[in-house]
Amino acid sequence: MSSASYSWRQLPGGPRLAVATLAQSECAALSIYVPAGSRDELGLPAGLAHFVEHMVFKGTARRSARQLSFEIENGGGQINAGTTEDHTVYEGRGEAGLLPVLADVLTDMVWHAAFAHADIALEREVIGEEITMYRETPSDHIGDLISGALWSPHPLGNPISGTLGSIAKITRKKLLDFRNRHHFRDDVVIAAAGPFTLEQVQALIEPRLPSTFQRVERAPAFVRRAEPPLRVAETRDTEQLQLSLAWHTPGRQDPIRHSLRLLSLMLGESASSRLFQELREERGLCYQIASDLTLFHETGAFEISAGLDPDAREQALACILREINDLVANGPRLGELERAKRLAIAQSKLAFESTSAHAAWAGEGVMDFDEIPSLQQWRELVVAVSDKAIQHAAELIFRGQEPAIAEIGC
């Protein structure tokens, strides 16, 4: 499955098409990447991009919401979507023979959704329940709090789903204006994977495309504030404290991203990581402890989060900072970096057993880098990261930069 031939092109007057040809695959994956998300909501109600994503599933001039789902699932396929800070993706998958249906349904949804008034009112209630569900789950809600602490007042700090107050301000006109501006951008990427060539997919997609696309400027860049990041605390009657720390990083265009990825693996992304071993296995201070790296075009975030007994807060913070300071001062321990490299490469190989992963690699590569990166070159860059590079990355992120902090607990 992992052997693929990648190719892409800008369609005449239209979006970009990226294809991962998997000659032996029995499956198809098709995704449409709209390079707009919650960071594109400057001056707009928070949650607008996410609301548009929901409305795309509510029916078109040709199909009701029920027909959209049944047409795909009658053929054994699945469709889904997701909104992030910087893009929205609509995706479908199924057996290879289902690709024409996936193409017809997804293009109908993305470019011809109806946005009926009754459906908008109904979906506002659904999204309100989604917001409430996440807010009432502290381990989920802490993500919104730490984003706000790190990024505010930039839209990157807004909750992607919005708030009950912000979605109440979203009108049909705002939804249509956002859809018409961003779904018709000429930097939209359509990505496919399966036993198809680029020419075959283009012949299938082109007749279903809108007649015109437009150039849209990138969302306003994030500029770090001179003052220290925020500290946000929300009091709740809970027996567990949710704690999150976040630091600014360079963006995905910076070559340091490979070192940052491995640094996160070493600190908290695996059972052998420093924080998991020290805080959970050795000291029993928490059940959950993890680190995570999120990269955008020009900036990024390195986060550490934990769920722990409130009485263990100070001890846990001391342990976290001790491990960070050790990496800054001394770099990786013997064998630590090599283990992280093996984990990163193995995770990549396991992921690429999925047709959808190949479509995502092709689509996100073109969207983020204007090319489809070579998997082999990516792995070589990971292998080439040195102990010194990891120490430099740790110094860059942690030395002289106070973290944003968010907490939920009593």
N, C-alpha and C positions, 0 to 999 in steps of 0.2 A: 504493500500500500504506500510506503513512504517514498517510492521512486516516482517523481513527477517531473514533467516538463512545463516550465512557466513561460508565459508570454503575455504581453499587454499592448494596447494601443489607444490613442485618443480617437474616438469616433468622430467623423466629420461633423462639425457644428454641434457636437453633443458631449456626453460624459466619457469617462475612460472605462475601458473593458479589460479585465484581467482574468486569465484562464490558467488553471492548473490541470494539465492533461494527464490523466491517470489511466493508461491504456487498459489495465486489467480490472479496473474498479467496476463493481455492479451498482454503484450508488451515484447520486448526483447531489450537489449542494449549490445553491444560488443565493447570493446576498447582494443587496443594494445598500451602499454606504453613502449616507448624507453627511458631509463634513460640518455638521452644526449640532450643538448640544446646549447644555445649560449655560456655558460661558458666552453664548451668543445672545443672551437675554438682557444685555445692558439697556436700562431704561424701560424694560418690559417686565411683566409679572413673572416671578420665579415659578418654574414648572411648566412654562409654555411649550418648550421643545418636547417634554415628556407627554404633555396633553395632546400635542399633534400626533405623536407616535400612537397613542391610544385610539385616536379618531380614525387613523388610517385603516383600522380593523373593523370599523362600524358600517362599512358598506360603500359602494360606488354607484355610478349611474347604471351599471350592468349587473351588479350583484349585491345582495343583502349581506349583512354580517354573517348570517347563517350559511348562505351559499358559499362565501369565501372559505369558511372552515370546512364545510362538507365536500367541496370540490377537491380540496387538497387531501383530506383524510379518506375520502372514498378511494383515492388512488394509493393509500398507504403512506402518504407523506405527512410532514409537519411544517408549520410556519410559526415564526416567533419574531420578536423584535426587542431592542434594548436601546435605551438612551444613556449616554455618558456625558461627561462635561464637554467633550469636544466633537462628538459625532453621534449619529443615530444609525443603527443598522437594522434592516428588514431582511429576514433570512428564511429560506425554505430548504428542505432536504427530503429525499426519498429515493426510490429505485431509479436507475439511470433513465429508464423510459418515461419517467414523470417530468423530466426537465421542461418540455413544452408547456405543461400545465403550470409548473412553478413559475415559469417566465410570464405566462399570461396573467396569472393571478397577482403576482407580486408587482408587476408593472401597472396593473389596473389599480391596485391599492395605493401605491406610492404617488402616482401622478393623477389619479381620478377619484380620490376619496370624496364623498359627498358633503360631509360636515353638516348633516341635518340638525336643525335646532333641537329637536326632541332627543337626538342621540347625544348632543353636547350636554344637555341637562342631565341625562342619565349617566354619562361617563364622568361628569363632575362628581357625582355621588360615589361612583366606583373608585375614582382616584382619591377622594376624601377618605374612604375606608382604607385604601392602601397607605396613605399618609399616617392615619391613626394607628394602623397595625405596626408600622415601623417605629413610630414614636413610642408606642407602648412596649417595645422590645428594646431594652437598654443596649444590648450588644449590637443592635443595628443602628439605633439612634445616635450612638456615640460617634459614628462616622460622619453624620451631618454636623455635629458639634465641632469636631476637630477640623473639618473643612472650613467651617465658618471662622474658627480661631486662626487658622493659617492664612486664609485667602481674603477674608473680608477687608474692604468693601467691594472688591472685585467680584464679578458674577461667579467665578470659580468657587467662591465661598457659599453660594446658594445651595440649598437642598435640591437635588435634581428633580424630585417629585413636586417641589414647591411646598407651600404651607396651605392650611385651610383658608387663610385670608387671601393669599396670592392667587389661588386658583379661582376664587370667587370673582376676581377682576378680569378673568380671561373671557373675552367675547368671541363670537364667531368671526368677526372681522380680524381680530388679532391672530386667531388660529389660521385663517386663510392667508393673511399677509405673511406670516412666518413660513407656512408651507410654500407659498408661491415664490418667496425669496430664496429659500434654501433647497427645496426639492428640485428646483430647475437650474441649479448651479452647474457650470461646466466642469467643476472638479468633483462631481459625484462619481463614485466608482461602482461599477457592476462587476462582481466577481463570481466565477463559476469553477467548479471542480468536478471531475468525472471523466468518462471515456470520450471526451469531445475535444476537438481542436478549437483554436481561437476563431477560425473562419466559420465553423459550424455554429458556435455560440453567437457570433455576430449576426449571422443570417437569421437566427431565431429572435434575437433581441431588437435589432434595428427597426423592423416594422412596428414594434410596440412602443417606440420612444416618442415623446412629445416632439413637436416640430422645431422648437427653439429652446436653447439654454442660454444662461447669462453668466457673466463674470461677477463674482461677489468678493469683496475684500475680506481678509481674515479678521476674526474677532479681535477686539483691542487686547494688546499684550498686557501681561501682568508685570507690574513694577513693584518690587519689594519696598515696603515702608521703612523709613529710617528708625521708627520706634520699635521696641520689642514686640514679638507676636503676642496675641491675646492669651489669657487664661480664662477658660469658661468652666463653670461648675453648675450643675443642675441637681438640686436636692430632691431625692425621692425616698420613700419608705421601702428600701430594699435591703437585703442581707448581703449583697455583693456589690462591690465598687467596680465600675467600668472606668478604666484609665487609658488615655491615649496621648501620645506625644508625637509631634511632627516637626520635621525640619525641611526647609527649602532645599532643592537640588537643581542642577542644570537640567535642561530639557532633553528630549529624545534625540535631538540632532547632535548632541555632544558625544564624542567618543567615550567619555567616562561612563556612559550608560552600562557598558559591559561590566566594569568594575563595581558599579552600584548594585547591579543584579546579583553578583556573587557576594557582595557585602551583606545584602539582605538575606541570602540563603544561609550565610554563616551566623548571622545574628539571631534570626527567629523564624525562618520559613520551613524548618524541618525538625524532626525529633532529635537529631544530633546537633542542632544549633546551640549556640552559647546560652541564649536566654531560656530556651526550653529545658536544657539540662540544669542550669543553675537555679532558676526560680521554681520550676515544677519538680524536677526529678531529685535535686539535691536538697532543696529547702521546703518544698511543699507549700509555697506561698500562693499558688494559683492553679486553676484548672486549665485556663487558656492563656497563652502568651504567643504573640506572633509579630513579625515585622512584615512590611509591605512597601513596594516601590511603585509609584504612579508617575508616569511621564507624559507631559504635554509637549507642544511644539517648542516653546521657549523656556519652560520651567518644569518643575516636578516636585514631588513630595516623598520623603522617607518617613514612614510611620511605624510606631511600635504601640501595640495595644495589648491590654491584659484585663482579665476578669478575676478579682481577688477579694479576699476578706478586707474590709476597710481598715482593720487594725494592722494589716500587713503593708499598708501603703508606703510608709517611709522606708521600710526595709526593702521592699520591691524596687522603689525608685533608686535607692542606693546601689542595689545589685545591677540594675539596668545601666546606670551611669558608670559604674565600675567597669563593666564589660566594654562600653563605648570608649572610655578613656584608655583602656588597655589596648584596644585596636588602634587608637590614635597614636599612642606612645610606642607600641611595639609591633604593630601589624599582626598578621595571622600567626597562629601557632603551627607547630610542625604537623604537616598533613592536612591542615584545615582547609586550605585553598584547593588542594587537589580533590578533596572529597566534595566540595561545593561545585567544582567544575564537572565532576562525574554526575552529580545530581542534576545540574542544569542541562547537560547534554542528554542524559537518559530521559528526563521529563519531556524534552523536545521530541525525542524519537517516539516516545509513547503517544504523545499528542498527535503526531502525524500519521498514526494508524487510522485517523478519522478523515473522511473526505471533507467534512466541514472545516477542519483545521487547515487544510490546503487552500480552501477558498478564502479563509480568513487571512492566511499568510500573504496570499496574492493581493487581496483587496486592501488590507491595512498597509502593506508595503507600498503600493502605489499611492494610497491616500496620504501616508505620512512621509514618504521618502521620494516620491515620484519615480520609483522603480520597485521591482520585486527583488529583495535581497537574496543572494545566494545562501542557501542553508549551509552549504559546506564552508563558505567564507565566514558566516556567523559563528559556526562552531570553532573555526580556527581562531577567530578573534577572542572567543571565550577562553580557549586553551592558552592563548598568548598572554592573558592577564597575569601579572607578577605580584608577589607579595608586596613589593614597593608600590605598585599601582593601587592595591587595596588600601594600604596605609595612607596614601595620598588622598584617595576618595574619602576615607574616614576623617582625615584632617579637614578637608574641604567642607564637609557637611557639618561636622560636630564641633570643631574648634572655633570658638568665638561666635557661635550662633546659638542663641537661646531657643529652645523648642517652644512651639505652641503646645498648650496643654488643655485637654478637655476631660471632665470627670462627671460621672453620674452616680449618685449614691447618697446615703444618709449623712 
